[in-house]
Amino acid sequence: MGRLQGKYALITGGTSGIGFETARQFLAEGATVTITGRSESGLLAAKEQLGNVHIIRSDAGDIDQQRDLAEQIAQWCPRLDVLYVNAGDVTHHPLQEWDESSYDRLMNTNLKGPFFLIQALLPLLANPSSIIVCGSVSAHIGLPQSNAYAASKAAILSLARTLSGELHSRGVRVNGLSPGPTETPALGKLGNGASEEALREEIRALVPIGRLGTALELAKAAVFLASDESAFMVGSELLIDGGVGNL
């Protein structure tokens, strides 16, 4: 307990799944936590369960809202010690089923929005501070239908390295936290129609240890990356994937 005592943390996409559980663990470790989400009702429900957490409604794929989010945080937060870029679009489609608007929505949420959020928050980031970006084991494997999603995650993991090279002199370190198949509500949003269950079964079959991960397992890894215990990790990636990417 107390591994994040006195730290101010922002978690995007914190109303359910990994983001919600990470908020719970950050609070338990002593952090002052703000979460974002697109749904007002989802934010209020999360606050009711989490208790002493700040909530801000924000669409991670809307660039103007990322700048607004930074302005809102700066009004009351003296600094930002931890940023966990967790919000994401997990849509999976066969190549021929993508249209430009769906592709843009995914890329805006998973890459463009996070890029400009980090830019907007830069004046508020403490020295030292930790940025955690949500990658995915999909960036390392060739899972069918993960095409655009995996490309967006490969890009944001690259961003963790390049921004670390750019920002480490300011005390800002950036690392990727890459889940494997994890049992969260997002797993039900991968595709649509009859192919969804078949895709879920294919994903389960990828995991060498024979089960999906849990939100708590990812949240514990996020606590490590947010804490001073990981101060020597810079521009790196932590794979929490049941062996999918390595076995």
N, C-alpha and C positions, 0 to 999 in steps of 0.2 A: 504494500500500500504506500501511497505518497510518491510514486515514481515520477509523477507529473505535477507535483505540488507547486503552486504559484504560476503555472504556465497557462497562457491563453491560447485556445485552440479553436479552429474553424473546420468543420466537416461538411462538405457539400454532399447532398443526397443522404441526409441522416435520418430519414423518417422510417426506414425499414431495413431489413437485411443486415449486411455487413456494416453499413454506416451507422445504423441505429445501435447495434451492439457495441461498436467502437465508441460511440458517444457514452454509452453506459460505463464502459471500462475506463475511459478517460476521466469521467466524473469520479469514479471510485478511486482513481489514482491521484485525485486532488486538483485536476485541471478545471479552469473556467471554460465552458464549452458553448459554442454557437453551432447550430445545425441549420442547413437550408433544405428546402424542398419545393416542389412546384405546387403542391396542394395545401391550401390553408387548413383543411380538415385533417390532413395527414400530419401536419406540423403540430396542431393542437393536440391530437391524439398522442403523438410522440412526447410532447411536453408533459402531458398528464402522467405518462408512464415514467419518464426520466426525472421529473421534478425540476431541479434548479438548473435549467438549460435555457439559453437564449435561442429564439427561433426567428428566421428571416425567410420570407417567401422569395424564391428566386429560381428562374429557369436556367439551368447550367448551359444551355445552348444558345441563349440570347446574349449577345455581346454587350449591349447597353446595360443589361441587368447585372452583368459582372462588375461593371464600373460602379453601378449604384450600390451593389453589395459591399464593395470596398469602402465607399463613402459612409454607408451605414455603420459598418464595423468601426471605422475610425472615430465616429462620434462618441463612442463610450469606451472603446478598448484602447488601453494605453500603448499596447504593442501586440504583435502576433508572434507567438513562439512556435506554433504548429499549424500547418495547413495540410489537411488531408483532402485531396481532390478525388473524391469517391464517386460522385454522381456519374452515371453512364447510361448509354443506350446500348442494349445487348442484342439488338435485332440481328437475326440470321436469316438469310434468304439464298436460294440458288441464284447464280449470277444473272440469269435471264429474267428474274422477277424484280430486280431493283429498278426504281425510277429515280430521277435526279433529286426530287424533293426529299425522299426518304434517305438517300445517301447524304445529302447536305445536312439533314437533321442529325443523323448519327455522327458525322464528322464535327459538326458544330458543338455537340454535347461532349464528345470524347476527346477532342483535340483543340479546336479553335477557342471554345469557351474557356477551358482551363488555361490556355496560353495567355489570354487577355486578362483573366482573373489574377494570375500570378503577376503580370505586369502592373495591374492596378493596385495590388497589395504590396508591391515592393517597398514603398516608403514606410509601411507599417511593420515590416518583418524585422524581428529583433536580431541582434548579434550576440549569441548564436541563435539560429532557428532551424527548424526542420520542415521541409516540404515532402509530403508523401503523395506520389501519383499512383493511381490505380491502373496497373497493367493487366496482363492476363497471360496464362500459359498458352493461349491461342496464338500469341505472337511468335511462338517457337515451333508450332506444329502445323500440319496441313489439314485441319478439320474441315470437311466439306460444309459449305454454306456459311462459314465464318469469315468469308472473303473481306468485306468492308470493315467488319468489326475487328478482325485480327490486324488489319492494316492500321487502323486507328490506334490500337494498343501498341503495336510496334513503334509507331510514331511518337507516342507519349513517353515510352521507355527511352527512346533516343533523346527526347527533350530533357529527361531527367539527367542524362549524362552531359549534354551540351550546356544546360543551365548551371549544372554544378561547376563546370569549367569556367563559366562566366561569373558566378555569384559567390564562389567559395571565399574570395577575398573579403566579402562583406559578412562572412560568418553564416551564410545561407547554404545549407546542404540539401540536395534533392535526391531522393531515392524512389525506386519503384517497388510497390507491393503487388505481386501478381498471384491472384487466386487461380486454382484449378477449379474443376466442377464443384460448386458449393450449393448446398441446399438453402436457397433463399427464394423470396417471391419473384425475383428477377428470372429465375429458371423457367418460370411459366410464361415469359415474354419473349422467348427466343425466336419463335416463328409463328405460324398460324395454320389453322386447318388441320387436316389429318396427318400432316407431316410432323407436327409438334412432338407427339409422344414417341415417334420413331427416332427423332433427333435427340430427345432426352435419353432414350435407351442407348443410343450410340455414344453419347457423352459419358454416361455411367460406365460403359464398357471400356472407356479409355483409362480408367484409374487403376493402376497396378495393385493398390492395396485393397481394392474391392468395395469402396464406399465413397460417398461424397463428403466433402469437407463441411464444416459448420461455421456459422458466422462468428462464434466465439473464438475459434482457432485463428481466424483472420484478424479479429479484433485484438487478440493478444500480441500478434505480430506487429500490428499497428502501434500498440503501446510501446513496444521495443524501439521501433523506428522513430517514434515521437520523443522518446526519453533520451537523456544524456548517455545511456548505456550504449547507444549506437553512434556516438560522436565520431568514430573513426570510419563510418560507412558513408561514402560520398559517391554519388553518381552510379550507384549499384542497384541491384534488383534482388528482392527476396521472394523466392518461389515457394508458395504454400499450396501444393498441388497434388499431394498424394503420390508423387513420382511420375506424373504424366509427362513432364518435360525432360526427364532424365533417364527413365528406365525403359 
